[in-house]
Amino acid sequence: MEIHELVIEMKLLERRLTLYEEKYGVLSEDFYQALMIGKLERYNEYDETRADFSRWKGIYETWLRRKEAYTQQIQQHDLAETLLVQPAY
């Protein structure tokens, strides 16, 4: 993926993450950390919450992968040259 494509996809993912953050009142990073260390296991008994948490986790992990790819690419490119690329929408 090109840098500009990564930025667009990350912003779309962030919009989806915002819906969960607003619904549950915590930022995705904090949710993900709590989920990974097992602090949210008691919510497994609720179908809606379990489904939401599964989707939220997947979206956040996708965002993390895109962020890592973006970071790697931006470090390898001259930012001034990257800014010159204007994708056609």
PyMOL Python script that loads the backbone (N, CA, C, O; Angstrom):
from pymol import cmd

cmd.read_pdbstr("""\
ATOM      1  N   MET A   1       0.833  -1.176   0.000  1.00  0.00           N
ATOM      2  CA  MET A   1       0.000   0.000   0.000  1.00  0.00           C
ATOM      3  C   MET A   1       0.882   1.244   0.000  1.00  0.00           C
ATOM      4  O   MET A   1       1.908   1.293   0.678  1.00  0.00           O
ATOM      5  N   GLU A   2       0.476   2.223  -0.751  1.00  0.00           N
ATOM      6  CA  GLU A   2       1.191   3.499  -0.790  1.00  0.00           C
ATOM      7  C   GLU A   2       0.874   4.299   0.476  1.00  0.00           C
ATOM      8  O   GLU A   2      -0.120   4.040   1.155  1.00  0.00           O
ATOM      9  N   ILE A   3       1.729   5.269   0.780  1.00  0.00           N
ATOM     10  CA  ILE A   3       1.558   6.069   1.991  1.00  0.00           C
ATOM     11  C   ILE A   3       0.184   6.742   2.025  1.00  0.00           C
ATOM     12  O   ILE A   3      -0.508   6.694   3.042  1.00  0.00           O
ATOM     13  N   HIS A   4      -0.205   7.363   0.921  1.00  0.00           N
ATOM     14  CA  HIS A   4      -1.496   8.066   0.918  1.00  0.00           C
ATOM     15  C   HIS A   4      -2.661   7.087   1.109  1.00  0.00           C
ATOM     16  O   HIS A   4      -3.671   7.445   1.714  1.00  0.00           O
ATOM     17  N   GLU A   5      -2.531   5.860   0.600  1.00  0.00           N
ATOM     18  CA  GLU A   5      -3.581   4.856   0.796  1.00  0.00           C
ATOM     19  C   GLU A   5      -3.651   4.427   2.259  1.00  0.00           C
ATOM     20  O   GLU A   5      -4.736   4.207   2.799  1.00  0.00           O
ATOM     21  N   LEU A   6      -2.488   4.310   2.895  1.00  0.00           N
ATOM     22  CA  LEU A   6      -2.449   3.961   4.313  1.00  0.00           C
ATOM     23  C   LEU A   6      -3.129   5.041   5.155  1.00  0.00           C
ATOM     24  O   LEU A   6      -3.886   4.736   6.078  1.00  0.00           O
ATOM     25  N   VAL A   7      -2.852   6.299   4.830  1.00  0.00           N
ATOM     26  CA  VAL A   7      -3.466   7.408   5.583  1.00  0.00           C
ATOM     27  C   VAL A   7      -4.981   7.369   5.436  1.00  0.00           C
ATOM     28  O   VAL A   7      -5.703   7.512   6.422  1.00  0.00           O
ATOM     29  N   ILE A   8      -5.462   7.178   4.231  1.00  0.00           N
ATOM     30  CA  ILE A   8      -6.907   7.135   3.991  1.00  0.00           C
ATOM     31  C   ILE A   8      -7.544   5.977   4.754  1.00  0.00           C
ATOM     32  O   ILE A   8      -8.574   6.146   5.407  1.00  0.00           O
ATOM     33  N   GLU A   9      -6.926   4.799   4.666  1.00  0.00           N
ATOM     34  CA  GLU A   9      -7.492   3.644   5.359  1.00  0.00           C
ATOM     35  C   GLU A   9      -7.443   3.815   6.873  1.00  0.00           C
ATOM     36  O   GLU A   9      -8.387   3.444   7.570  1.00  0.00           O
ATOM     37  N   MET A  10      -6.347   4.376   7.387  1.00  0.00           N
ATOM     38  CA  MET A  10      -6.254   4.603   8.835  1.00  0.00           C
ATOM     39  C   MET A  10      -7.346   5.560   9.308  1.00  0.00           C
ATOM     40  O   MET A  10      -7.937   5.354  10.368  1.00  0.00           O
ATOM     41  N   LYS A  11      -7.612   6.596   8.533  1.00  0.00           N
ATOM     42  CA  LYS A  11      -8.653   7.551   8.923  1.00  0.00           C
ATOM     43  C   LYS A  11     -10.036   6.903   8.897  1.00  0.00           C
ATOM     44  O   LYS A  11     -10.869   7.189   9.758  1.00  0.00           O
ATOM     45  N   LEU A  12     -10.286   6.040   7.923  1.00  0.00           N
ATOM     46  CA  LEU A  12     -11.562   5.319   7.889  1.00  0.00           C
ATOM     47  C   LEU A  12     -11.695   4.396   9.100  1.00  0.00           C
ATOM     48  O   LEU A  12     -12.760   4.315   9.713  1.00  0.00           O
ATOM     49  N   LEU A  13     -10.613   3.705   9.437  1.00  0.00           N
ATOM     50  CA  LEU A  13     -10.619   2.834  10.616  1.00  0.00           C
ATOM     51  C   LEU A  13     -10.824   3.643  11.894  1.00  0.00           C
ATOM     52  O   LEU A  13     -11.540   3.213  12.798  1.00  0.00           O
ATOM     53  N   GLU A  14     -10.195   4.812  11.968  1.00  0.00           N
ATOM     54  CA  GLU A  14     -10.348   5.664  13.159  1.00  0.00           C
ATOM     55  C   GLU A  14     -11.795   6.092  13.348  1.00  0.00           C
ATOM     56  O   GLU A  14     -12.272   6.193  14.478  1.00  0.00           O
ATOM     57  N   ARG A  15     -12.494   6.343  12.249  1.00  0.00           N
ATOM     58  CA  ARG A  15     -13.914   6.709  12.358  1.00  0.00           C
ATOM     59  C   ARG A  15     -14.721   5.562  12.951  1.00  0.00           C
ATOM     60  O   ARG A  15     -15.617   5.780  13.767  1.00  0.00           O
ATOM     61  N   ARG A  16     -14.399   4.344  12.538  1.00  0.00           N
ATOM     62  CA  ARG A  16     -15.098   3.179  13.081  1.00  0.00           C
ATOM     63  C   ARG A  16     -14.732   2.970  14.549  1.00  0.00           C
ATOM     64  O   ARG A  16     -15.593   2.626  15.359  1.00  0.00           O
ATOM     65  N   LEU A  17     -13.463   3.176  14.896  1.00  0.00           N
ATOM     66  CA  LEU A  17     -13.036   3.035  16.291  1.00  0.00           C
ATOM     67  C   LEU A  17     -13.749   4.046  17.183  1.00  0.00           C
ATOM     68  O   LEU A  17     -14.112   3.739  18.318  1.00  0.00           O
ATOM     69  N   THR A  18     -13.945   5.246  16.660  1.00  0.00           N
ATOM     70  CA  THR A  18     -14.607   6.305  17.431  1.00  0.00           C
ATOM     71  C   THR A  18     -16.007   5.885  17.872  1.00  0.00           C
ATOM     72  O   THR A  18     -16.441   6.235  18.970  1.00  0.00           O
ATOM     73  N   LEU A  19     -16.706   5.150  17.042  1.00  0.00           N
ATOM     74  CA  LEU A  19     -18.055   4.697  17.410  1.00  0.00           C
ATOM     75  C   LEU A  19     -18.007   3.823  18.659  1.00  0.00           C
ATOM     76  O   LEU A  19     -18.847   3.976  19.546  1.00  0.00           O
ATOM     77  N   TYR A  20     -17.047   2.917  18.745  1.00  0.00           N
ATOM     78  CA  TYR A  20     -16.909   2.062  19.927  1.00  0.00           C
ATOM     79  C   TYR A  20     -16.413   2.864  21.127  1.00  0.00           C
ATOM     80  O   TYR A  20     -16.867   2.658  22.253  1.00  0.00           O
ATOM     81  N   GLU A  21     -15.487   3.772  20.880  1.00  0.00           N
ATOM     82  CA  GLU A  21     -14.969   4.595  21.977  1.00  0.00           C
ATOM     83  C   GLU A  21     -16.089   5.422  22.610  1.00  0.00           C
ATOM     84  O   GLU A  21     -16.162   5.543  23.833  1.00  0.00           O
ATOM     85  N   GLU A  22     -16.948   5.983  21.785  1.00  0.00           N
ATOM     86  CA  GLU A  22     -18.069   6.770  22.297  1.00  0.00           C
ATOM     87  C   GLU A  22     -19.103   5.883  22.986  1.00  0.00           C
ATOM     88  O   GLU A  22     -19.677   6.274  24.002  1.00  0.00           O
ATOM     89  N   LYS A  23     -19.340   4.712  22.449  1.00  0.00           N
ATOM     90  CA  LYS A  23     -20.332   3.794  23.028  1.00  0.00           C
ATOM     91  C   LYS A  23     -19.893   3.300  24.407  1.00  0.00           C
ATOM     92  O   LYS A  23     -20.704   3.235  25.331  1.00  0.00           O
ATOM     93  N   TYR A  24     -18.605   2.951  24.546  1.00  0.00           N
ATOM     94  CA  TYR A  24     -18.129   2.355  25.786  1.00  0.00           C
ATOM     95  C   TYR A  24     -17.345   3.315  26.677  1.00  0.00           C
ATOM     96  O   TYR A  24     -17.031   2.973  27.817  1.00  0.00           O
ATOM     97  N   GLY A  25     -17.025   4.497  26.184  1.00  0.00           N
ATOM     98  CA  GLY A  25     -16.426   5.532  27.021  1.00  0.00           C
ATOM     99  C   GLY A  25     -14.948   5.361  27.330  1.00  0.00           C
ATOM    100  O   GLY A  25     -14.457   5.920  28.311  1.00  0.00           O
ATOM    101  N   VAL A  26     -14.234   4.601  26.515  1.00  0.00           N
ATOM    102  CA  VAL A  26     -12.780   4.466  26.678  1.00  0.00           C
ATOM    103  C   VAL A  26     -12.114   4.508  25.310  1.00  0.00           C
ATOM    104  O   VAL A  26     -12.729   4.182  24.295  1.00  0.00           O
ATOM    105  N   LEU A  27     -10.857   4.913  25.297  1.00  0.00           N
ATOM    106  CA  LEU A  27     -10.107   4.931  24.047  1.00  0.00           C
ATOM    107  C   LEU A  27      -9.731   3.512  23.630  1.00  0.00           C
ATOM    108  O   LEU A  27      -9.597   2.623  24.471  1.00  0.00           O
ATOM    109  N   SER A  28      -9.566   3.315  22.348  1.00  0.00           N
ATOM    110  CA  SER A  28      -9.267   1.995  21.813  1.00  0.00           C
ATOM    111  C   SER A  28      -7.978   1.411  22.382  1.00  0.00           C
ATOM    112  O   SER A  28      -7.913   0.212  22.658  1.00  0.00           O
ATOM    113  N   GLU A  29      -6.977   2.220  22.557  1.00  0.00           N
ATOM    114  CA  GLU A  29      -5.709   1.734  23.109  1.00  0.00           C
ATOM    115  C   GLU A  29      -5.912   1.142  24.500  1.00  0.00           C
ATOM    116  O   GLU A  29      -5.377   0.076  24.806  1.00  0.00           O
ATOM    117  N   ASP A  30      -6.684   1.829  25.344  1.00  0.00           N
ATOM    118  CA  ASP A  30      -6.946   1.339  26.699  1.00  0.00           C
ATOM    119  C   ASP A  30      -7.808   0.075  26.677  1.00  0.00           C
ATOM    120  O   ASP A  30      -7.560  -0.865  27.432  1.00  0.00           O
ATOM    121  N   PHE A  31      -8.818   0.059  25.809  1.00  0.00           N
ATOM    122  CA  PHE A  31      -9.645  -1.135  25.640  1.00  0.00           C
ATOM    123  C   PHE A  31      -8.782  -2.326  25.240  1.00  0.00           C
ATOM    124  O   PHE A  31      -8.891  -3.403  25.827  1.00  0.00           O
ATOM    125  N   TYR A  32      -7.939  -2.135  24.256  1.00  0.00           N
ATOM    126  CA  TYR A  32      -7.127  -3.227  23.726  1.00  0.00           C
ATOM    127  C   TYR A  32      -6.165  -3.768  24.786  1.00  0.00           C
ATOM    128  O   TYR A  32      -6.012  -4.982  24.927  1.00  0.00           O
ATOM    129  N   GLN A  33      -5.531  -2.886  25.514  1.00  0.00           N
ATOM    130  CA  GLN A  33      -4.618  -3.324  26.576  1.00  0.00           C
ATOM    131  C   GLN A  33      -5.360  -4.139  27.631  1.00  0.00           C
ATOM    132  O   GLN A  33      -4.874  -5.186  28.059  1.00  0.00           O
ATOM    133  N   ALA A  34      -6.525  -3.669  28.051  1.00  0.00           N
ATOM    134  CA  ALA A  34      -7.317  -4.385  29.049  1.00  0.00           C
ATOM    135  C   ALA A  34      -7.765  -5.748  28.518  1.00  0.00           C
ATOM    136  O   ALA A  34      -7.745  -6.740  29.246  1.00  0.00           O
ATOM    137  N   LEU A  35      -8.165  -5.791  27.263  1.00  0.00           N
ATOM    138  CA  LEU A  35      -8.605  -7.041  26.658  1.00  0.00           C
ATOM    139  C   LEU A  35      -7.463  -8.049  26.597  1.00  0.00           C
ATOM    140  O   LEU A  35      -7.652  -9.231  26.884  1.00  0.00           O
ATOM    141  N   MET A  36      -6.282  -7.577  26.223  1.00  0.00           N
ATOM    142  CA  MET A  36      -5.140  -8.470  26.046  1.00  0.00           C
ATOM    143  C   MET A  36      -4.629  -9.059  27.363  1.00  0.00           C
ATOM    144  O   MET A  36      -4.054 -10.147  27.373  1.00  0.00           O
ATOM    145  N   ILE A  37      -4.835  -8.355  28.458  1.00  0.00           N
ATOM    146  CA  ILE A  37      -4.365  -8.897  29.741  1.00  0.00           C
ATOM    147  C   ILE A  37      -5.485  -9.582  30.522  1.00  0.00           C
ATOM    148  O   ILE A  37      -5.298  -9.976  31.673  1.00  0.00           O
ATOM    149  N   GLY A  38      -6.649  -9.722  29.886  1.00  0.00           N
ATOM    150  CA  GLY A  38      -7.726 -10.489  30.483  1.00  0.00           C
ATOM    151  C   GLY A  38      -8.636  -9.751  31.440  1.00  0.00           C
ATOM    152  O   GLY A  38      -9.394 -10.385  32.174  1.00  0.00           O
ATOM    153  N   LYS A  39      -8.583  -8.441  31.455  1.00  0.00           N
ATOM    154  CA  LYS A  39      -9.424  -7.676  32.382  1.00  0.00           C
ATOM    155  C   LYS A  39     -10.890  -7.601  31.961  1.00  0.00           C
ATOM    156  O   LYS A  39     -11.730  -7.159  32.744  1.00  0.00           O
ATOM    157  N   LEU A  40     -11.208  -8.024  30.743  1.00  0.00           N
ATOM    158  CA  LEU A  40     -12.582  -7.883  30.249  1.00  0.00           C
ATOM    159  C   LEU A  40     -13.289  -9.225  30.078  1.00  0.00           C
ATOM    160  O   LEU A  40     -14.314  -9.294  29.400  1.00  0.00           O
ATOM    161  N   GLU A  41     -12.770 -10.277  30.670  1.00  0.00           N
ATOM    162  CA  GLU A  41     -13.341 -11.615  30.493  1.00  0.00           C
ATOM    163  C   GLU A  41     -14.791 -11.713  30.958  1.00  0.00           C
ATOM    164  O   GLU A  41     -15.569 -12.472  30.381  1.00  0.00           O
ATOM    165  N   ARG A  42     -15.164 -10.969  31.976  1.00  0.00           N
ATOM    166  CA  ARG A  42     -16.534 -11.076  32.488  1.00  0.00           C
ATOM    167  C   ARG A  42     -17.574 -10.615  31.476  1.00  0.00           C
ATOM    168  O   ARG A  42     -18.756 -10.926  31.624  1.00  0.00           O
ATOM    169  N   TYR A  43     -17.155  -9.879  30.452  1.00  0.00           N
ATOM    170  CA  TYR A  43     -18.097  -9.422  29.431  1.00  0.00           C
ATOM    171  C   TYR A  43     -18.384 -10.479  28.380  1.00  0.00           C
ATOM    172  O   TYR A  43     -19.252 -10.276  27.531  1.00  0.00           O
ATOM    173  N   ASN A  44     -17.675 -11.605  28.416  1.00  0.00           N
ATOM    174  CA  ASN A  44     -17.901 -12.680  27.447  1.00  0.00           C
ATOM    175  C   ASN A  44     -19.298 -13.273  27.537  1.00  0.00           C
ATOM    176  O   ASN A  44     -19.770 -13.881  26.576  1.00  0.00           O
ATOM    177  N   GLU A  45     -19.962 -13.110  28.665  1.00  0.00           N
ATOM    178  CA  GLU A  45     -21.289 -13.703  28.834  1.00  0.00           C
ATOM    179  C   GLU A  45     -22.382 -12.895  28.138  1.00  0.00           C
ATOM    180  O   GLU A  45     -23.508 -13.377  28.009  1.00  0.00           O
ATOM    181  N   TYR A  46     -22.080 -11.697  27.694  1.00  0.00           N
ATOM    182  CA  TYR A  46     -23.062 -10.849  27.020  1.00  0.00           C
ATOM    183  C   TYR A  46     -22.819 -10.894  25.508  1.00  0.00           C
ATOM    184  O   TYR A  46     -21.755 -10.498  25.031  1.00  0.00           O
ATOM    185  N   ASP A  47     -23.814 -11.381  24.763  1.00  0.00           N
ATOM    186  CA  ASP A  47     -23.649 -11.574  23.328  1.00  0.00           C
ATOM    187  C   ASP A  47     -23.292 -10.296  22.581  1.00  0.00           C
ATOM    188  O   ASP A  47     -22.364 -10.286  21.772  1.00  0.00           O
ATOM    189  N   GLU A  48     -24.034  -9.209  22.850  1.00  0.00           N
ATOM    190  CA  GLU A  48     -23.784  -7.961  22.117  1.00  0.00           C
ATOM    191  C   GLU A  48     -22.391  -7.422  22.423  1.00  0.00           C
ATOM    192  O   GLU A  48     -21.665  -7.005  21.520  1.00  0.00           O
ATOM    193  N   THR A  49     -22.029  -7.433  23.689  1.00  0.00           N
ATOM    194  CA  THR A  49     -20.719  -6.926  24.081  1.00  0.00           C
ATOM    195  C   THR A  49     -19.605  -7.783  23.496  1.00  0.00           C
ATOM    196  O   THR A  49     -18.599  -7.262  23.013  1.00  0.00           O
ATOM    197  N   ARG A  50     -19.787  -9.095  23.543  1.00  0.00           N
ATOM    198  CA  ARG A  50     -18.779  -9.998  22.989  1.00  0.00           C
ATOM    199  C   ARG A  50     -18.579  -9.721  21.499  1.00  0.00           C
ATOM    200  O   ARG A  50     -17.446  -9.670  21.021  1.00  0.00           O
ATOM    201  N   ALA A  51     -19.667  -9.545  20.775  1.00  0.00           N
ATOM    202  CA  ALA A  51     -19.586  -9.256  19.340  1.00  0.00           C
ATOM    203  C   ALA A  51     -18.921  -7.897  19.100  1.00  0.00           C
ATOM    204  O   ALA A  51     -18.060  -7.766  18.230  1.00  0.00           O
ATOM    205  N   ASP A  52     -19.329  -6.887  19.881  1.00  0.00           N
ATOM    206  CA  ASP A  52     -18.720  -5.565  19.754  1.00  0.00           C
ATOM    207  C   ASP A  52     -17.221  -5.628  20.030  1.00  0.00           C
ATOM    208  O   ASP A  52     -16.418  -5.074  19.279  1.00  0.00           O
ATOM    209  N   PHE A  53     -16.857  -6.303  21.106  1.00  0.00           N
ATOM    210  CA  PHE A  53     -15.441  -6.372  21.486  1.00  0.00           C
ATOM    211  C   PHE A  53     -14.623  -7.098  20.426  1.00  0.00           C
ATOM    212  O   PHE A  53     -13.481  -6.724  20.158  1.00  0.00           O
ATOM    213  N   SER A  54     -15.192  -8.122  19.830  1.00  0.00           N
ATOM    214  CA  SER A  54     -14.494  -8.854  18.774  1.00  0.00           C
ATOM    215  C   SER A  54     -14.253  -7.954  17.560  1.00  0.00           C
ATOM    216  O   SER A  54     -13.156  -7.933  17.003  1.00  0.00           O
ATOM    217  N   ARG A  55     -15.280  -7.220  17.161  1.00  0.00           N
ATOM    218  CA  ARG A  55     -15.137  -6.298  16.021  1.00  0.00           C
ATOM    219  C   ARG A  55     -14.171  -5.165  16.355  1.00  0.00           C
ATOM    220  O   ARG A  55     -13.311  -4.817  15.546  1.00  0.00           O
ATOM    221  N   TRP A  56     -14.315  -4.591  17.548  1.00  0.00           N
ATOM    222  CA  TRP A  56     -13.461  -3.484  17.986  1.00  0.00           C
ATOM    223  C   TRP A  56     -12.001  -3.919  17.987  1.00  0.00           C
ATOM    224  O   TRP A  56     -11.131  -3.190  17.509  1.00  0.00           O
ATOM    225  N   LYS A  57     -11.734  -5.101  18.519  1.00  0.00           N
ATOM    226  CA  LYS A  57     -10.376  -5.650  18.554  1.00  0.00           C
ATOM    227  C   LYS A  57      -9.827  -5.808  17.135  1.00  0.00           C
ATOM    228  O   LYS A  57      -8.684  -5.439  16.862  1.00  0.00           O
ATOM    229  N   GLY A  58     -10.637  -6.352  16.242  1.00  0.00           N
ATOM    230  CA  GLY A  58     -10.201  -6.558  14.863  1.00  0.00           C
ATOM    231  C   GLY A  58      -9.890  -5.257  14.146  1.00  0.00           C
ATOM    232  O   GLY A  58      -8.889  -5.151  13.436  1.00  0.00           O
ATOM    233  N   ILE A  59     -10.747  -4.276  14.334  1.00  0.00           N
ATOM    234  CA  ILE A  59     -10.535  -2.965  13.705  1.00  0.00           C
ATOM    235  C   ILE A  59      -9.271  -2.326  14.260  1.00  0.00           C
ATOM    236  O   ILE A  59      -8.472  -1.765  13.511  1.00  0.00           O
ATOM    237  N   TYR A  60      -9.093  -2.411  15.582  1.00  0.00           N
ATOM    238  CA  TYR A  60      -7.912  -1.803  16.199  1.00  0.00           C
ATOM    239  C   TYR A  60      -6.635  -2.501  15.744  1.00  0.00           C
ATOM    240  O   TYR A  60      -5.635  -1.831  15.485  1.00  0.00           O
ATOM    241  N   GLU A  61      -6.641  -3.821  15.640  1.00  0.00           N
ATOM    242  CA  GLU A  61      -5.455  -4.541  15.182  1.00  0.00           C
ATOM    243  C   GLU A  61      -5.135  -4.206  13.733  1.00  0.00           C
ATOM    244  O   GLU A  61      -3.965  -4.109  13.361  1.00  0.00           O
ATOM    245  N   THR A  62      -6.159  -4.030  12.919  1.00  0.00           N
ATOM    246  CA  THR A  62      -5.934  -3.601  11.532  1.00  0.00           C
ATOM    247  C   THR A  62      -5.322  -2.208  11.516  1.00  0.00           C
ATOM    248  O   THR A  62      -4.389  -1.945  10.757  1.00  0.00           O
ATOM    249  N   TRP A  63      -5.849  -1.308  12.358  1.00  0.00           N
ATOM    250  CA  TRP A  63      -5.289   0.043  12.448  1.00  0.00           C
ATOM    251  C   TRP A  63      -3.824  -0.011  12.880  1.00  0.00           C
ATOM    252  O   TRP A  63      -2.996   0.718  12.334  1.00  0.00           O
ATOM    253  N   LEU A  64      -3.493  -0.865  13.854  1.00  0.00           N
ATOM    254  CA  LEU A  64      -2.102  -0.995  14.306  1.00  0.00           C
ATOM    255  C   LEU A  64      -1.184  -1.461  13.171  1.00  0.00           C
ATOM    256  O   LEU A  64      -0.069  -0.961  13.024  1.00  0.00           O
ATOM    257  N   ARG A  65      -1.657  -2.416  12.374  1.00  0.00           N
ATOM    258  CA  ARG A  65      -0.843  -2.889  11.233  1.00  0.00           C
ATOM    259  C   ARG A  65      -0.633  -1.785  10.213  1.00  0.00           C
ATOM    260  O   ARG A  65       0.469  -1.615   9.692  1.00  0.00           O
ATOM    261  N   ARG A  66      -1.694  -1.032   9.926  1.00  0.00           N
ATOM    262  CA  ARG A  66      -1.566   0.069   8.965  1.00  0.00           C
ATOM    263  C   ARG A  66      -0.633   1.157   9.510  1.00  0.00           C
ATOM    264  O   ARG A  66       0.161   1.731   8.764  1.00  0.00           O
ATOM    265  N   LYS A  67      -0.734   1.431  10.792  1.00  0.00           N
ATOM    266  CA  LYS A  67       0.133   2.437  11.423  1.00  0.00           C
ATOM    267  C   LYS A  67       1.594   2.012  11.339  1.00  0.00           C
ATOM    268  O   LYS A  67       2.464   2.836  11.056  1.00  0.00           O
ATOM    269  N   GLU A  68       1.869   0.744  11.581  1.00  0.00           N
ATOM    270  CA  GLU A  68       3.239   0.229  11.489  1.00  0.00           C
ATOM    271  C   GLU A  68       3.758   0.334  10.054  1.00  0.00           C
ATOM    272  O   GLU A  68       4.900   0.739   9.832  1.00  0.00           O
ATOM    273  N   ALA A  69       2.928  -0.026   9.094  1.00  0.00           N
ATOM    274  CA  ALA A  69       3.323   0.080   7.687  1.00  0.00           C
ATOM    275  C   ALA A  69       3.585   1.540   7.314  1.00  0.00           C
ATOM    276  O   ALA A  69       4.555   1.844   6.620  1.00  0.00           O
ATOM    277  N   TYR A  70       2.718   2.435   7.776  1.00  0.00           N
ATOM    278  CA  TYR A  70       2.897   3.865   7.516  1.00  0.00           C
ATOM    279  C   TYR A  70       4.219   4.355   8.106  1.00  0.00           C
ATOM    280  O   TYR A  70       4.992   5.038   7.434  1.00  0.00           O
ATOM    281  N   THR A  71       4.470   4.000   9.363  1.00  0.00           N
ATOM    282  CA  THR A  71       5.698   4.435  10.036  1.00  0.00           C
ATOM    283  C   THR A  71       6.933   3.951   9.298  1.00  0.00           C
ATOM    284  O   THR A  71       7.884   4.709   9.108  1.00  0.00           O
ATOM    285  N   GLN A  72       6.923   2.703   8.884  1.00  0.00           N
ATOM    286  CA  GLN A  72       8.070   2.163   8.135  1.00  0.00           C
ATOM    287  C   GLN A  72       8.265   2.897   6.817  1.00  0.00           C
ATOM    288  O   GLN A  72       9.388   3.260   6.466  1.00  0.00           O
ATOM    289  N   GLN A  73       7.180   3.115   6.091  1.00  0.00           N
ATOM    290  CA  GLN A  73       7.295   3.777   4.789  1.00  0.00           C
ATOM    291  C   GLN A  73       7.703   5.234   4.918  1.00  0.00           C
ATOM    292  O   GLN A  73       8.515   5.719   4.130  1.00  0.00           O
ATOM    293  N   ILE A  74       7.155   5.938   5.896  1.00  0.00           N
ATOM    294  CA  ILE A  74       7.454   7.369   6.028  1.00  0.00           C
ATOM    295  C   ILE A  74       8.906   7.574   6.419  1.00  0.00           C
ATOM    296  O   ILE A  74       9.508   8.589   6.067  1.00  0.00           O
ATOM    297  N   GLN A  75       9.477   6.614   7.149  1.00  0.00           N
ATOM    298  CA  GLN A  75      10.888   6.698   7.528  1.00  0.00           C
ATOM    299  C   GLN A  75      11.806   6.438   6.336  1.00  0.00           C
ATOM    300  O   GLN A  75      12.952   6.889   6.324  1.00  0.00           O
ATOM    301  N   GLN A  76      11.316   5.723   5.348  1.00  0.00           N
ATOM    302  CA  GLN A  76      12.120   5.381   4.177  1.00  0.00           C
ATOM    303  C   GLN A  76      11.997   6.399   3.046  1.00  0.00           C
ATOM    304  O   GLN A  76      12.764   6.340   2.085  1.00  0.00           O
ATOM    305  N   HIS A  77      11.065   7.312   3.138  1.00  0.00           N
ATOM    306  CA  HIS A  77      10.824   8.281   2.068  1.00  0.00           C
ATOM    307  C   HIS A  77      11.176   9.699   2.521  1.00  0.00           C
ATOM    308  O   HIS A  77      11.157  10.026   3.708  1.00  0.00           O
ATOM    309  N   ASP A  78      11.489  10.498   1.553  1.00  0.00           N
ATOM    310  CA  ASP A  78      11.668  11.917   1.802  1.00  0.00           C
ATOM    311  C   ASP A  78      10.275  12.543   1.886  1.00  0.00           C
ATOM    312  O   ASP A  78       9.500  12.479   0.931  1.00  0.00           O
ATOM    313  N   LEU A  79       9.972  13.133   3.003  1.00  0.00           N
ATOM    314  CA  LEU A  79       8.630  13.666   3.220  1.00  0.00           C
ATOM    315  C   LEU A  79       8.260  14.700   2.162  1.00  0.00           C
ATOM    316  O   LEU A  79       7.114  14.755   1.717  1.00  0.00           O
ATOM    317  N   ALA A  80       9.223  15.513   1.765  1.00  0.00           N
ATOM    318  CA  ALA A  80       8.944  16.536   0.749  1.00  0.00           C
ATOM    319  C   ALA A  80       8.492  15.884  -0.560  1.00  0.00           C
ATOM    320  O   ALA A  80       7.603  16.407  -1.232  1.00  0.00           O
ATOM    321  N   GLU A  81       9.085  14.765  -0.922  1.00  0.00           N
ATOM    322  CA  GLU A  81       8.671  14.072  -2.144  1.00  0.00           C
ATOM    323  C   GLU A  81       7.319  13.394  -1.960  1.00  0.00           C
ATOM    324  O   GLU A  81       6.516  13.328  -2.890  1.00  0.00           O
ATOM    325  N   THR A  82       7.081  12.903  -0.785  1.00  0.00           N
ATOM    326  CA  THR A  82       5.798  12.250  -0.498  1.00  0.00           C
ATOM    327  C   THR A  82       4.665  13.252  -0.618  1.00  0.00           C
ATOM    328  O   THR A  82       3.596  12.914  -1.126  1.00  0.00           O
ATOM    329  N   LEU A  83       4.879  14.471  -0.163  1.00  0.00           N
ATOM    330  CA  LEU A  83       3.840  15.501  -0.239  1.00  0.00           C
ATOM    331  C   LEU A  83       3.518  15.913  -1.661  1.00  0.00           C
ATOM    332  O   LEU A  83       2.431  16.428  -1.921  1.00  0.00           O
ATOM    333  N   LEU A  84       4.429  15.700  -2.577  1.00  0.00           N
ATOM    334  CA  LEU A  84       4.200  16.065  -3.964  1.00  0.00           C
ATOM    335  C   LEU A  84       3.224  15.124  -4.670  1.00  0.00           C
ATOM    336  O   LEU A  84       2.615  15.491  -5.675  1.00  0.00           O
ATOM    337  N   VAL A  85       3.080  13.930  -4.147  1.00  0.00           N
ATOM    338  CA  VAL A  85       2.177  12.952  -4.746  1.00  0.00           C
ATOM    339  C   VAL A  85       0.750  13.328  -4.381  1.00  0.00           C
ATOM    340  O   VAL A  85       0.385  13.375  -3.206  1.00  0.00           O
ATOM    341  N   GLN A  86      -0.038  13.592  -5.393  1.00  0.00           N
ATOM    342  CA  GLN A  86      -1.440  13.949  -5.170  1.00  0.00           C
ATOM    343  C   GLN A  86      -2.308  12.858  -5.806  1.00  0.00           C
ATOM    344  O   GLN A  86      -2.492  12.846  -7.023  1.00  0.00           O
ATOM    345  N   PRO A  87      -2.837  11.950  -4.995  1.00  0.00           N
ATOM    346  CA  PRO A  87      -3.657  10.880  -5.565  1.00  0.00           C
ATOM    347  C   PRO A  87      -4.969  11.421  -6.138  1.00  0.00           C
ATOM    348  O   PRO A  87      -5.533  12.394  -5.639  1.00  0.00           O
ATOM    349  N   ALA A  88      -5.426  10.773  -7.180  1.00  0.00           N
ATOM    350  CA  ALA A  88      -6.730  11.137  -7.745  1.00  0.00           C
ATOM    351  C   ALA A  88      -7.805  10.393  -6.985  1.00  0.00           C
ATOM    352  O   ALA A  88      -7.745   9.168  -6.872  1.00  0.00           O
ATOM    353  N   TYR A  89      -8.774  11.095  -6.469  1.00  0.00           N
ATOM    354  CA  TYR A  89      -9.861  10.454  -5.715  1.00  0.00           C
ATOM    355  C   TYR A  89     -11.002  10.169  -6.627  1.00  0.00           C
ATOM    356  O   TYR A  89     -12.020   9.630  -6.192  1.00  0.00           O
TER     357      TYR A  89
END
""", "prot")
cmd.dss("prot")
cmd.show_as("cartoon", "prot")
cmd.util.cbc("prot")
cmd.orient("prot")
